[in-house]
Amino acid sequence: MQALKYLGPKLRLNKWGSNRKQDLPEDEARDVLANVVLSHIPVNNFDFRAKCIYIGYIVRRILLVHMGKAELDDKDYYGNKRIELSGSLLALLFEDLFKLFNRDLKLGADKVLSKPNRTQAFDVTKNFRTDIITNGMQSTISSGNWVIKRFNMDRAGVTQVLSRLSFVSALGMMTRVNSQFEKTRKVAGPRSLQASQWGMLCPADTPEGEACGLVKNLALLAHITTDEDDEPIKRLCLDLGVEDVNA
């Protein structure tokens, strides 16, 4: 409680998106610790045991590396990377446009229903603006500029015209993987071929010039799966001796 009282007045409530001014500062600090710090670890009923164990694991790794008993993590190891698919980008764009559509519909409904002397019933179909989602999708995909203020996203060149010169060129363009690393920097690490990419990325197909090694392609037999059941992985980890921190 003493630590929460110390952290509470130092928080910027607007930074975390909190507008609940009636809450006590220590309650705000507790919410930030539960939802912002190490946000990938869920907290139920403000039980921070899992987060404490994870922080202890981080400190242990740092001490082992400092004492020379463990090696540094490789930033270019492909197990430490994630691929952002086109489906997730389209999902974010559609969510933003759908919320704009709902807001416009709500404003139209409030404007009509607020009139005291209405002669007709409110017809929701006449207040649908079908051009919000359609025009938003078309303009974003045609320009390639993914600008979504709701999610702090501002990217250029996301979409490109598909090259149909041959089957191989079309396949290579549809399986292209672009790195977020700055192409103008002359660093060999992110550009070099990593052994952890075996079976996932093609070792031969990469452009020349400043994009060499940063623009890759998926291997011919590689597949990216989403929404898979993680129970077999959990059972395998438990069979190999992994302990459940929530047990």
HELIX and SHEET records of a PDB file:
HELIX    1   1 GLN A    2  LEU A    7  1                                   6    
HELIX    2   2 GLY A    8  LYS A   10  5                                   3    
HELIX    3   3 PRO A   25  ASN A   35  1                                  11    
HELIX    4   4 ARG A   49  HIS A   66  1                                  18    
HELIX    5   5 TYR A   78  ASN A   80  5                                   3    
HELIX    6   6 SER A   86  LEU A  113  1                                  28    
HELIX    7   7 VAL A  124  ASN A  127  5                                   4    
HELIX    8   8 ASP A  131  SER A  143  1                                  13    
HELIX    9   9 LYS A  149  PHE A  151  5                                   3    
HELIX   10  10 PHE A  167  MET A  174  1                                   8    
HELIX   11  11 ALA A  195  GLN A  197  5                                   3    
HELIX   12  12 GLY A  209  ALA A  211  5                                   3    
HELIX   13  13 GLU A  231  ASP A  239  1                                   9    
SHEET    1   A 2 TRP A 146  ILE A 148  0                                        
SHEET    2   A 2 MET A 153  ARG A 155 -1                                        
SHEET    1   B 2 ARG A 176  ASN A 178  0                                        
SHEET    2   B 2 VAL A 215  ASN A 217 -1                                        
END                                                                             
